Amino acid sequence: MNSDKEYQMENLQRIFHDATFSPIFKRNPKYPDVKTARINYSDIRNYECIIRNMKEWEDNSFWDDEEAEIVAKYQSIEMLVDDGWRLD
């Protein structure tokens, strides 16, 4: 495993394990129309790797928007990282 992939996976595993916040991701060239990619806090708590397109940014929203467009779903953190998503 290369160091970037290892770094991403370790940090995402910690985020899922601790369930302390909703992560935001850098732009992924495979998904050019995504404004702000993140995983909902509720998805983190349920151990679901679902990238959503957050059109409206509210820093105090507790990081959940069930109506946000689902961009991609993954069976694992590794699959998410392998698809090009990187933590912001």
DSSP file (Angstrom, degrees, kcal/mol; ACC not computed):
  #  RESIDUE AA STRUCTURE BP1 BP2  ACC     N-H-->O    O-->H-N    N-H-->O    O-->H-N    TCO  KAPPA ALPHA  PHI   PSI    X-CA   Y-CA   Z-CA
    1    1 A M              0   0    0      0, 0.0     2,-0.0     0, 0.0     0, 0.0   0.000 360.0 360.0 360.0 133.3    0.0    0.0    0.0
    2    2 A N     >  -     0   0    0      1,-0.1     4,-2.5     4,-0.0     5,-0.2  -0.337 360.0-108.4 -75.9 165.0    1.4    3.4   -0.9
    3    3 A S  H  > S+     0   0    0      1,-0.2     4,-2.6     2,-0.2     5,-0.2   0.846 115.6  51.3 -66.1 -35.9    1.8    6.0    1.9
    4    4 A D  H  > S+     0   0    0      2,-0.2     4,-2.8     1,-0.2    -1,-0.2   0.944 112.7  45.6 -66.2 -45.8   -1.1    8.3    0.6
    5    5 A K  H  > S+     0   0    0      1,-0.2     4,-2.7     2,-0.2     5,-0.2   0.924 114.2  49.2 -61.5 -43.7   -3.5    5.4    0.5
    6    6 A E  H  X S+     0   0    0     -4,-2.5     4,-2.6     2,-0.2     5,-0.2   0.913 111.5  49.4 -60.7 -44.3   -2.4    4.2    3.9
    7    7 A Y  H  X S+     0   0    0     -4,-2.6     4,-2.3     2,-0.2     5,-0.2   0.933 112.8  46.8 -60.3 -48.2   -2.7    7.7    5.3
    8    8 A Q  H  X S+     0   0    0     -4,-2.8     4,-2.5     1,-0.2     5,-0.2   0.929 114.3  46.7 -61.8 -46.6   -6.3    8.1    3.9
    9    9 A M  H  X S+     0   0    0     -4,-2.7     4,-2.7    -5,-0.2     5,-0.2   0.915 111.8  49.8 -65.5 -43.5   -7.4    4.7    5.1
   10   10 A E  H  X S+     0   0    0     -4,-2.6     4,-2.0    -5,-0.2    -1,-0.2   0.923 113.9  45.6 -61.8 -43.8   -6.0    5.1    8.6
   11   11 A N  H  X S+     0   0    0     -4,-2.3     4,-2.3    -5,-0.2    -2,-0.2   0.905 114.0  47.7 -68.5 -40.8   -7.6    8.5    9.0
   12   12 A L  H  X S+     0   0    0     -4,-2.5     4,-2.7    -5,-0.2     5,-0.2   0.897 110.0  52.9 -66.8 -39.2  -11.0    7.4    7.6
   13   13 A Q  H  X S+     0   0    0     -4,-2.7     4,-2.5    -5,-0.2    -1,-0.2   0.907 110.5  48.1 -60.8 -40.6  -10.9    4.3    9.9
   14   14 A R  H  X S+     0   0    0     -4,-2.0     4,-3.0     2,-0.2     5,-0.3   0.907 110.5  51.5 -65.5 -41.9  -10.3    6.6   12.9
   15   15 A I  H  X S+     0   0    0     -4,-2.3     4,-2.1     1,-0.2     5,-0.5   0.928 113.7  44.0 -61.1 -45.8  -13.2    8.9   11.8
   16   16 A F  H  < S+     0   0    0     -4,-2.7    -2,-0.2     2,-0.2    -1,-0.2   0.917 115.9  47.7 -66.0 -42.4  -15.6    6.0   11.5
   17   17 A H  H  < S+     0   0    0     -4,-2.5    -2,-0.2    -5,-0.2    -1,-0.2   0.927 120.4  35.8 -65.0 -45.9  -14.4    4.4   14.7
   18   18 A D  H  < S-     0   0    0     -4,-3.0    -1,-0.2    -5,-0.2    -2,-0.2   0.761  86.2-156.5 -81.2 -25.4  -14.6    7.6   16.8
   19   19 A A     <  +     0   0    0     -4,-2.1    -3,-0.1    -5,-0.3    -4,-0.1   0.909  45.0 137.2  46.8  51.4  -17.7    9.1   15.0
   20   20 A T        -     0   0    0     -5,-0.5     2,-0.3     1,-0.2    -1,-0.1   0.675  63.7  -3.2 -99.7 -20.0  -16.7   12.6   16.0
   21   21 A F        -     0   0    0     -6,-0.3    -1,-0.2    20,-0.1    -2,-0.1  -0.978  69.1 -98.3-161.7 172.6  -17.4   14.5   12.8
   22   22 A S        -     0   0    0     -2,-0.3    19,-0.1    -3,-0.1    18,-0.1  -0.892  44.3-131.9-100.8 116.0  -18.5   14.3    9.2
   23   23 A P        -     0   0    0      0, 0.0    16,-1.6     0, 0.0     2,-0.4  -0.387  11.6-149.3 -75.6 146.7  -15.5   14.3    6.8
   24   24 A I  E     -A   38   0A   0     14,-0.2    64,-2.6    -2,-0.1     2,-0.3  -0.862  14.8-146.9-108.3 146.1  -15.2   16.6    3.8
   25   25 A F  E     -AB  37  87A   0     12,-2.9    12,-0.6    -2,-0.4    62,-0.2  -0.834  15.0-111.3-117.2 152.1  -13.3   15.5    0.7
   26   26 A K        -     0   0    0     60,-3.1    60,-0.4    -2,-0.3    62,-0.1  -0.281  57.8 -73.5 -67.6 163.2  -11.2   17.3   -1.8
   27   27 A R        -     0   0    0     58,-0.1    -1,-0.2     1,-0.1     8,-0.1  -0.348  45.3-146.0 -61.0 139.6  -12.5   17.5   -5.4
   28   28 A N    >   -     0   0    0      3,-0.4     3,-2.6     1,-0.1     6,-0.2  -0.951   7.4-143.2-110.5 119.4  -12.4   14.2   -7.2
   29   29 A P  T 3  S+     0   0    0      0, 0.0    -1,-0.1     0, 0.0    55,-0.1   0.738 100.0  64.2 -55.4 -23.1  -11.7   14.5  -11.0
   30   30 A K  T 3  S+     0   0    0      1,-0.3    54,-0.1    53,-0.2    -3,-0.0   0.699 108.7  40.8 -71.6 -18.0  -14.1   11.6  -11.6
   31   31 A Y    X   +     0   0    0     -3,-2.6     3,-1.5     1,-0.1    -3,-0.4  -0.612  67.4 164.8-130.4  70.4  -17.0   13.7  -10.2
   32   32 A P  T 3  S+     0   0    0      0, 0.0    -1,-0.1     0, 0.0    -2,-0.1   0.690  71.6  59.7 -66.8 -19.6  -16.5   17.2  -11.6
   33   33 A D  T 3  S+     0   0    0      2,-0.0     2,-0.5    20,-0.0    -2,-0.0   0.480  77.2 108.8 -88.3  -1.4  -20.1   18.4  -10.7
   34   34 A V    <   -     0   0    0     -3,-1.5     3,-0.2    -6,-0.2    -6,-0.1  -0.641  46.4-172.5 -80.8 124.1  -19.7   17.7   -7.0
   35   35 A K  S    S+     0   0    0     -2,-0.5     2,-0.4     1,-0.3    -1,-0.2   0.973  75.4   2.2 -80.0 -60.3  -19.5   21.0   -5.1
   36   36 A T  S    S-     0   0    0     18,-0.2    18,-3.3     2,-0.0     2,-0.4  -0.945  73.1-156.7-132.4 111.1  -18.7   19.8   -1.5
   37   37 A A  E     +AC  25  53A   0    -12,-0.6   -12,-2.9    -2,-0.4     2,-0.3  -0.730  29.4 143.3 -90.4 130.9  -18.2   16.0   -1.1
   38   38 A R  E     -AC  24  52A   0     14,-1.8    14,-2.9    -2,-0.4     2,-0.5  -0.976  48.0-115.8-155.4 166.9  -18.8   14.7    2.4
   39   39 A I        -     0   0    0    -16,-1.6    12,-0.1    -2,-0.3     5,-0.1  -0.954  41.2-115.6-107.0 127.3  -20.1   11.7    4.3
   40   40 A N     >  -     0   0    0     -2,-0.5     4,-2.0    10,-0.4    24,-0.2  -0.214  19.0-121.4 -57.2 149.5  -23.1   12.5    6.5
   41   41 A Y  H  > S+     0   0    0     22,-2.6     4,-2.5     1,-0.2     5,-0.2   0.899 114.8  54.2 -59.6 -41.0  -22.6   12.1   10.2
   42   42 A S  H  > S+     0   0    0      1,-0.2     4,-1.3    21,-0.2    -1,-0.2   0.856 106.9  51.7 -63.7 -34.0  -25.4    9.6   10.4
   43   43 A D  H  4>S+     0   0    0      2,-0.2     5,-3.0     1,-0.2    -1,-0.2   0.884 108.1  51.9 -68.8 -38.0  -23.7    7.6    7.7
   44   44 A I  H ><5S+     0   0    0     -4,-2.0     3,-1.7     1,-0.2    -2,-0.2   0.944 108.9  50.0 -60.0 -47.7  -20.5    7.6    9.7
   45   45 A R  H 3<5S+     0   0    0     -4,-2.5    -1,-0.2     1,-0.3    -2,-0.2   0.804 113.3  46.5 -63.1 -28.2  -22.3    6.4   12.8
   46   46 A N  T 3<5S-     0   0    0     -4,-1.3    -1,-0.3    -5,-0.2    -2,-0.2   0.325 112.8-119.0 -94.4   7.1  -23.8    3.6   10.6
   47   47 A Y  T < 5 +     0   0    0     -3,-1.7     2,-0.5     1,-0.2    -3,-0.2   0.905  62.8 149.2  54.6  45.3  -20.4    2.7    9.1
   48   48 A E      < -     0   0    0     -5,-3.0     2,-1.4    -6,-0.1    -1,-0.2  -0.945  44.8-145.7-112.5 127.8  -21.7    3.5    5.6
   49   49 A C  E     + D   0  74A   0     25,-0.7    25,-2.4    -2,-0.5     2,-0.5  -0.660  41.5 150.6 -92.2  81.6  -19.3    4.8    3.0
   50   50 A I  E     - D   0  73A   0     -2,-1.4     2,-0.5    23,-0.2   -10,-0.4  -0.957  33.9-153.1-120.6 115.4  -21.7    7.2    1.1
   51   51 A I  E     - D   0  72A   0     21,-2.6    20,-2.9    -2,-0.5    21,-1.4  -0.756  18.6-169.4 -87.1 128.6  -20.3   10.3   -0.6
   52   52 A R  E     -CD  38  70A   0    -14,-2.9   -14,-1.8    -2,-0.5     2,-0.8  -0.877  24.6-124.7-119.5 152.3  -22.9   13.0   -0.8
   53   53 A N  E     -CD  37  69A   0     16,-2.7     2,-1.0    -2,-0.3    16,-0.8  -0.849  23.8-158.3 -96.7 106.4  -22.9   16.3   -2.7
   54   54 A M        +     0   0    0    -18,-3.3   -18,-0.2    -2,-0.8     3,-0.1  -0.753  14.9 177.1 -89.4 104.7  -23.6   19.1   -0.2
   55   55 A K        +     0   0    0     -2,-1.0     2,-0.5     1,-0.2    -1,-0.2   0.853  69.9  48.3 -77.7 -35.1  -24.9   22.0   -2.2
   56   56 A E  S    S-     0   0    0    -20,-0.1     2,-0.6     2,-0.0    -1,-0.2  -0.930  77.6-149.7-109.6 124.7  -25.5   24.3    0.8
   57   57 A W        +     0   0    0     -2,-0.5     2,-0.5    -3,-0.1     3,-0.1  -0.833  20.7 170.2 -97.9 120.9  -22.7   24.6    3.3
   58   58 A E    >   -     0   0    0     -2,-0.6     3,-1.7     1,-0.1     5,-0.4  -0.949  19.7-160.7-128.8 111.2  -23.7   25.2    6.9
   59   59 A D  T 3  S+     0   0    0     -2,-0.5     3,-0.3     1,-0.3    -1,-0.1   0.764  92.9  46.6 -63.4 -25.0  -20.9   24.9    9.4
   60   60 A N  T 3  S+     0   0    0      1,-0.2    -1,-0.3     2,-0.1    -3,-0.0   0.149  79.7 103.0-103.2  19.8  -23.3   24.5   12.3
   61   61 A S  S X  S-     0   0    0     -3,-1.7     3,-0.7     1,-0.1    -1,-0.2   0.452  90.9-119.1 -82.1   0.5  -25.5   21.9   10.7
   62   62 A F  T 3   -     0   0    0     -3,-0.3   -21,-0.2     1,-0.2    -2,-0.1   0.706  57.6 -83.7  59.2  21.9  -24.0   19.0   12.6
   63   63 A W  T 3  S+     0   0    0     -5,-0.4   -22,-2.6     1,-0.2     2,-0.4   0.805  93.9 121.2  63.4  39.3  -23.0   17.6    9.2
   64   64 A D    <   +     0   0    0     -3,-0.7     2,-0.2   -24,-0.2    -1,-0.2  -0.992  20.0 156.6-135.3 129.8  -26.2   15.8    8.2
   65   65 A D    >   -     0   0    0     -2,-0.4     3,-2.0     3,-0.1   -25,-0.1  -0.698  13.3-175.1-148.2  92.8  -28.4   16.4    5.2
   66   66 A E  T 3  S+     0   0    0      1,-0.3    -1,-0.1    -2,-0.2   -26,-0.0   0.693  85.6  58.4 -63.8 -18.8  -30.4   13.4    4.3
   67   67 A E  T 3  S+     0   0    0      2,-0.1    -1,-0.3    -3,-0.1     3,-0.1   0.504  78.6 117.9 -89.1  -4.5  -31.7   15.1    1.2
   68   68 A A  S <  S-     0   0    0     -3,-2.0   -14,-0.1     1,-0.1    -3,-0.1  -0.370  78.2 -97.9 -65.0 140.5  -28.2   15.7   -0.2
   69   69 A E  E     -D   53   0A   0    -16,-0.8   -16,-2.7     1,-0.1     2,-0.6  -0.324  32.8-126.6 -59.2 132.7  -27.6   13.9   -3.5
   70   70 A I  E     +D   52   0A   0    -18,-0.2   -18,-0.2     1,-0.2     3,-0.1  -0.749  28.0 179.3 -83.1 122.9  -25.8   10.6   -3.2
   71   71 A V  E     -     0   0A   0    -20,-2.9     2,-0.3    -2,-0.6   -19,-0.2   0.866  63.5 -13.3 -90.0 -44.8  -22.8   10.7   -5.5
   72   72 A A  E     -D   51   0A   0    -21,-1.4   -21,-2.6     2,-0.0     2,-0.4  -0.987  52.2-149.2-160.0 148.5  -21.4    7.2   -4.8
   73   73 A K  E     -D   50   0A   0     -2,-0.3     2,-0.3   -23,-0.2   -23,-0.2  -0.964  17.6-166.0-121.4 141.5  -21.7    4.3   -2.3
   74   74 A Y  E     -D   49   0A   0    -25,-2.4   -25,-0.7    -2,-0.4     3,-0.1  -0.939  26.4-141.1-129.3 149.9  -18.9    2.0   -1.4
   75   75 A Q  S    S+     0   0    0     -2,-0.3     2,-0.3     1,-0.1    -1,-0.1   0.657  87.8  11.3 -79.2 -17.5  -18.7   -1.3    0.3
   76   76 A S  S  > S-     0   0    0    -27,-0.1     4,-1.7     1,-0.1    -1,-0.1  -0.979  73.0-110.3-155.3 163.3  -15.5   -0.3    2.2
   77   77 A I  H  > S+     0   0    0     -2,-0.3     4,-2.6     1,-0.2     5,-0.2   0.889 117.7  57.5 -62.5 -39.9  -13.2    2.5    3.0
   78   78 A E  H  > S+     0   0    0      1,-0.2     4,-2.8     2,-0.2    -1,-0.2   0.903 105.0  49.7 -60.7 -41.6  -10.6    1.0    0.7
   79   79 A M  H  > S+     0   0    0      2,-0.2     4,-1.3     1,-0.2    -1,-0.2   0.895 110.4  51.3 -64.1 -39.4  -12.9    1.1   -2.2
   80   80 A L  H  <>S+     0   0    0     -4,-1.7     5,-1.4     2,-0.2     3,-0.4   0.937 113.6  43.7 -61.8 -47.8  -13.7    4.8   -1.5
   81   81 A V  H ><5S+     0   0    0     -4,-2.6     3,-1.8     1,-0.2    -2,-0.2   0.900 110.2  55.7 -65.5 -41.5  -10.0    5.7   -1.4
   82   82 A D  H 3<5S+     0   0    0     -4,-2.8    -1,-0.2     1,-0.3    -2,-0.2   0.757  99.6  61.9 -63.8 -23.9   -9.3    3.6   -4.5
   83   83 A D  T 3<5S-     0   0    0     -4,-1.3    -1,-0.3    -3,-0.4   -53,-0.2   0.460 126.6 -97.5 -82.2  -0.8  -11.9    5.6   -6.3
   84   84 A G  T < 5S+     0   0    0     -3,-1.8     2,-0.3     1,-0.3    -3,-0.2   0.473  72.2 145.7 106.4   1.2   -9.9    8.8   -5.8
   85   85 A W      < -     0   0    0     -5,-1.4     2,-0.4   -57,-0.1    -1,-0.3  -0.571  22.6-176.3 -77.2 135.2  -11.5   10.4   -2.7
   86   86 A R        -     0   0    0    -60,-0.4   -60,-3.1    -2,-0.3   -81,-0.0  -0.995  30.2-106.9-132.4 136.3   -9.0   12.2   -0.4
   87   87 A L  B      B   25   0A   0     -2,-0.4   -62,-0.3   -62,-0.2   -79,-0.0  -0.292 360.0 360.0 -60.6 143.1   -9.8   14.0    2.9
   88   88 A D              0   0    0    -64,-2.6   -63,-0.1   -62,-0.1    -1,-0.1   0.441 360.0 360.0 -83.5 360.0   -9.7   17.7    2.8
